[in-house]
Amino acid sequence: MLDNTDLEIISLLKRNSRMQWREIGEKVHMTGQAVANRIKKLEELGIINGYTIYVNESKLGKSIISYITVFMKTTDHKSFHEFLIERDEVMEAHRISGEGCYQLKTAVSSQEELESLLNCILNYGNYRVNMSISKVK
């Protein structure tokens, strides 16, 4: 069972996964070693599954962010999953309920690169594209 301290540690790590245990400890009124033990427990319980970074794709030249809803025309979802995993342009892929079968978040550097990706998606199904205008959060 998680307590408020565990939840606060998780919140701090979500904002900055590189935060030092000592620094976390100062914020939650614990020693760095006690924080380390809590984090280890959260990892063992599968609550913390890993650590990652968030990249500003526009600084890497990938300033076109789009959200693609895919409407599958095949039942070969396994091949589509493999396709998605191989594509660097696909930042996130979710199987969804409601309208469509998949929701993809993509980052590309040009309209031509987006068009190429969309042409490949046509092998699996039709799509609808929404473009990001600006990031709010």
C-alpha positions, 0 to 999 in steps of 0.5 A: 500500500502506498502512502503520501510519502511514496506518492510525493516521491513519485511526483518528484521523479515524474518531474525530474527522474534525475533528481538526487535521492538526497534532494528528494529526501529534503523535500519529503523529510527523509534521508537519501538512503530512506528515499533510495529504499522507497524507490527500490520498493516502488521498482520491485512492486512494478510501480516505477517501470523505468526512467526516461527523458523528454526530447524537444523534437523541434530542436532536432528539426522535427517540428511537425507534430501530428496525431493520426487515427488509423482505421484498420482494413486488415486483421493483421495487427501484429504486422502493424505493431512491428511496423510502428515499432520500426518507425522513428517518426512514431513517438507514441502508438495506442490501440484505442476504443471508439472512433478508429483502431489506433492513435499515433503521435508522430514527429517529422521534419517535413510534409514530405516525410509525413506523406511518406509515413501516411503512404506506408500506413495505407498498407494497413488501413485508412487514416485521419490526421490532426496537426498540432498547432502548439503545445499547452502542457 
